[in-house]
Amino acid sequence: MPSAELRFGRGQAPDPAGAAPGGPLPAPRIAPARGHWRSAGRSVGGVVVAIAVWELVSVSGLVTNQAMAGVGETASAIGAHAGTLVTAAGGTLKAWAVGIAIAIAAGVVIGSLVGRSRVAEAFTEGLVRMMRPLPSLALIPVAILVAGLGLTMTAGLVAFTSFWPIFINTRYGVRQVDNLLMDTGRTLGLHGPRLLLKVVMPAAAPLIASGIQVAISLALVVTVSVELVGGTGGLGTLVLQAQQGNAVPMMYAGIIVGGFIGWGLNIGFASLVRRTLPWSNRLESA
Amino acid sequence: MSAAVPSSRTSRPARIRKIGYWGLSWLGLAAAAAAWQLASGMAGSTIFPGFGTTVSRAWQLIDGPELTRDLIPSILRTLAGFAISAVLGITLGLVTGYYRAAREWTSAVFDFLRSLPTPLLIPVALVIFGLGGKMVVAVIVTAAVWPVLINTANATSALEPTLVDTARILGLRGPAFMGRVVLPAVSPQIFAGLRVALSVSLAVMVVSEILGGGSGIGYFIANAQQSFAITDSYAGVIILCLLGWAFDTLFLFVERRLLAWQHGTVGGEPHV
């Protein structure tokens, strides 16, 4: 077991139960840089193990090869169809971007206006209760009926779905602002829109950011789902068509590309938040 | 949010304010329904049936054969997927949260897998499990396990060292330690994750059923859309809305019951 071995390496008393928590005691003894390298090494090791397991499962025939492509086949499918994959990913990202942009603009503006008024907040409470658990993916067939297939429908549905987490978090975050901050701002002569912009928004920003973080993943799920159901192009359609055409490596290529897009968007936004909102030390959701 | 337990000691103005809040929130819903009715009246009701028509159709569906054919299977699939995700997520979350090595080894892989838009896995699940319930449950698990796992792991890794050390000194080890010390301590965050997982389960259930459920609400809605039974597909969405709301309300009720012992021990809330 690697953990026990490494704990010895750190010069700590051996723990027979092998379960010493990552408590505060051993932390100062190791240089942070070394810990960082070891942690990164283990993550990479984990990826290597995961890829090995994937290859083993595919070689062993545990899963029918109509549903499982090996690592090599998938990699060569990515290489051979790079152009198709990039086009599909571009289509998905375009619908995603239009939808999320509308959702962020609407969610932040409406959410901060509603959150500042006690009455408006109460008025929207019932709606929020209804919409928070709404399985918006159920709206796909209805949206196809109303708007037909196409970018407008996809982006519209993405915007509608991802509006809610942003709106809910903004409404909550704006209401949560510390009274001390508000009073200080007022004493210093800030009122109305300037108070909102200079005091309320920065204080609510971490919560708004975590709403957007949720919305980013949700929007990608909705985009891909619309593409799967409606066949409007993009990664969802690509994966479904690959499955129907029995092009298993291509199917996995699409899934892997989708995973990298989701991962990149998440990491990108998280680092943007760390850089622009240093006072939100961790993302928490309402 | 406003999850505080209503206590008999609430002062009178506070109670009036609460009732006012509650009344306004229903008024908001009524306004939304009225807006819907008005919009459908203006748009012409062929593709956009009114609120009244839709709700009465939804009631007919709940009262008719669709209940056992579509609604009950969907509920069972959602609950099965949710239950599997809960067990899996809590177990893996405790392990990866508690052992730093386990956390470091799995972090990159888990980060990738949880960012993957799950509906992309539906075609794979279709090949492995075929049409029907098993496929739906499998896809639900791939999506709903992550909020539980991440919340459990985050809470476990941030456990109070005093708590851990006290339990160790008192001789708790292994499963007893996990079950009697760690699990109760992190249960609020686990419940927060479970709540998200429940709504994720519902959403993923719908899209998997649309693509290959064989039965269920999602299948019903997609069928209604393809055969231009427009009121039916709206009614299906309304039923899902109510289902989501019912699940969420039930969940909060259970959570309050199970976590009742925590009032007054954490979060600075006074004893009720």
Boltz contact constraints between the chains, C-beta under 6 A:
constraints:
  - contact:
      token1: [A, 2]
      token2: [B, 101]
      max_distance: 6.0
  - contact:
      token1: [A, 3]
      token2: [B, 99]
      max_distance: 6.0
  - contact:
      token1: [A, 3]
      token2: [B, 101]
      max_distance: 6.0
  - contact:
      token1: [A, 17]
      token2: [B, 173]
      max_distance: 6.0
  - contact:
      token1: [A, 21]
      token2: [B, 164]
      max_distance: 6.0
  - contact:
      token1: [A, 22]
      token2: [B, 100]
      max_distance: 6.0
  - contact:
      token1: [A, 23]
      token2: [B, 161]
      max_distance: 6.0
  - contact:
      token1: [A, 24]
      token2: [B, 161]
      max_distance: 6.0
  - contact:
      token1: [A, 39]
      token2: [B, 104]
      max_distance: 6.0
  - contact:
      token1: [A, 42]
      token2: [B, 104]
      max_distance: 6.0
  - contact:
      token1: [A, 42]
      token2: [B, 105]
      max_distance: 6.0
  - contact:
      token1: [A, 43]
      token2: [B, 107]
      max_distance: 6.0
  - contact:
      token1: [A, 43]
      token2: [B, 108]
      max_distance: 6.0
  - contact:
      token1: [A, 46]
      token2: [B, 105]
      max_distance: 6.0
  - contact:
      token1: [A, 46]
      token2: [B, 106]
      max_distance: 6.0
  - contact:
      token1: [A, 46]
      token2: [B, 108]
      max_distance: 6.0
  - contact:
      token1: [A, 46]
      token2: [B, 109]
      max_distance: 6.0
  - contact:
      token1: [A, 47]
      token2: [B, 108]
      max_distance: 6.0
  - contact:
      token1: [A, 47]
      token2: [B, 109]
      max_distance: 6.0
  - contact:
      token1: [A, 50]
      token2: [B, 109]
      max_distance: 6.0
  - contact:
      token1: [A, 66]
      token2: [B, 127]
      max_distance: 6.0
  - contact:
      token1: [A, 67]
      token2: [B, 124]
      max_distance: 6.0
  - contact:
      token1: [A, 67]
      token2: [B, 127]
      max_distance: 6.0
  - contact:
      token1: [A, 67]
      token2: [B, 128]
      max_distance: 6.0
  - contact:
      token1: [A, 122]
      token2: [B, 21]
      max_distance: 6.0
  - contact:
      token1: [A, 122]
      token2: [B, 24]
      max_distance: 6.0
  - contact:
      token1: [A, 122]
      token2: [B, 25]
      max_distance: 6.0
  - contact:
      token1: [A, 123]
      token2: [B, 24]
      max_distance: 6.0
  - contact:
      token1: [A, 123]
      token2: [B, 28]
      max_distance: 6.0
  - contact:
      token1: [A, 124]
      token2: [B, 28]
      max_distance: 6.0
  - contact:
      token1: [A, 125]
      token2: [B, 25]
      max_distance: 6.0
  - contact:
      token1: [A, 126]
      token2: [B, 25]
      max_distance: 6.0
  - contact:
      token1: [A, 126]
      token2: [B, 26]
      max_distance: 6.0
  - contact:
      token1: [A, 126]
      token2: [B, 28]
      max_distance: 6.0
  - contact:
      token1: [A, 126]
      token2: [B, 29]
      max_distance: 6.0
  - contact:
      token1: [A, 127]
      token2: [B, 28]
      max_distance: 6.0
  - contact:
      token1: [A, 127]
      token2: [B, 32]
      max_distance: 6.0
  - contact:
      token1: [A, 130]
      token2: [B, 245]
      max_distance: 6.0
  - contact:
      token1: [A, 133]
      token2: [B, 199]
      max_distance: 6.0
  - contact:
      token1: [A, 133]
      token2: [B, 244]
      max_distance: 6.0
  - contact:
      token1: [A, 133]
      token2: [B, 248]
      max_distance: 6.0
  - contact:
      token1: [A, 134]
      token2: [B, 241]
      max_distance: 6.0
  - contact:
      token1: [A, 134]
      token2: [B, 244]
      max_distance: 6.0
  - contact:
      token1: [A, 135]
      token2: [B, 202]
      max_distance: 6.0
  - contact:
      token1: [A, 135]
      token2: [B, 203]
      max_distance: 6.0
  - contact:
      token1: [A, 135]
      token2: [B, 206]
      max_distance: 6.0
  - contact:
      token1: [A, 135]
      token2: [B, 240]
      max_distance: 6.0
  - contact:
      token1: [A, 135]
      token2: [B, 244]
      max_distance: 6.0
  - contact:
      token1: [A, 137]
      token2: [B, 203]
      max_distance: 6.0
  - contact:
      token1: [A, 137]
      token2: [B, 206]
      max_distance: 6.0
  - contact:
      token1: [A, 137]
      token2: [B, 207]
      max_distance: 6.0
  - contact:
      token1: [A, 138]
      token2: [B, 206]
      max_distance: 6.0
  - contact:
      token1: [A, 138]
      token2: [B, 221]
      max_distance: 6.0
  - contact:
      token1: [A, 138]
      token2: [B, 237]
      max_distance: 6.0
  - contact:
      token1: [A, 138]
      token2: [B, 240]
      max_distance: 6.0
  - contact:
      token1: [A, 141]
      token2: [B, 221]
      max_distance: 6.0
  - contact:
      token1: [A, 141]
      token2: [B, 222]
      max_distance: 6.0
  - contact:
      token1: [A, 141]
      token2: [B, 225]
      max_distance: 6.0
  - contact:
      token1: [A, 141]
      token2: [B, 233]
      max_distance: 6.0
  - contact:
      token1: [A, 142]
      token2: [B, 233]
      max_distance: 6.0
  - contact:
      token1: [A, 142]
      token2: [B, 237]
      max_distance: 6.0
  - contact:
      token1: [A, 145]
      token2: [B, 47]
      max_distance: 6.0
  - contact:
      token1: [A, 145]
      token2: [B, 225]
      max_distance: 6.0
  - contact:
      token1: [A, 146]
      token2: [B, 47]
      max_distance: 6.0
  - contact:
      token1: [A, 220]
      token2: [B, 117]
      max_distance: 6.0
  - contact:
      token1: [A, 221]
      token2: [B, 117]
      max_distance: 6.0
  - contact:
      token1: [A, 224]
      token2: [B, 117]
      max_distance: 6.0
  - contact:
      token1: [A, 224]
      token2: [B, 119]
      max_distance: 6.0
  - contact:
      token1: [A, 224]
      token2: [B, 120]
      max_distance: 6.0
  - contact:
      token1: [A, 225]
      token2: [B, 119]
      max_distance: 6.0
  - contact:
      token1: [A, 225]
      token2: [B, 207]
      max_distance: 6.0
  - contact:
      token1: [A, 228]
      token2: [B, 119]
      max_distance: 6.0
  - contact:
      token1: [A, 229]
      token2: [B, 210]
      max_distance: 6.0
  - contact:
      token1: [A, 239]
      token2: [B, 120]
      max_distance: 6.0
  - contact:
      token1: [A, 239]
      token2: [B, 123]
      max_distance: 6.0
  - contact:
      token1: [A, 240]
      token2: [B, 123]
      max_distance: 6.0
  - contact:
      token1: [A, 243]
      token2: [B, 123]
      max_distance: 6.0
  - contact:
      token1: [A, 255]
      token2: [B, 120]
      max_distance: 6.0
  - contact:
      token1: [A, 258]
      token2: [B, 117]
      max_distance: 6.0
  - contact:
      token1: [A, 258]
      token2: [B, 120]
      max_distance: 6.0
  - contact:
      token1: [A, 259]
      token2: [B, 112]
      max_distance: 6.0
  - contact:
      token1: [A, 259]
      token2: [B, 116]
      max_distance: 6.0
  - contact:
      token1: [A, 262]
      token2: [B, 115]
      max_distance: 6.0
  - contact:
      token1: [A, 262]
      token2: [B, 116]
      max_distance: 6.0
  - contact:
      token1: [A, 262]
      token2: [B, 117]
      max_distance: 6.0
  - contact:
      token1: [A, 263]
      token2: [B, 112]
      max_distance: 6.0
  - contact:
      token1: [A, 263]
      token2: [B, 115]
      max_distance: 6.0
  - contact:
      token1: [A, 266]
      token2: [B, 115]
      max_distance: 6.0
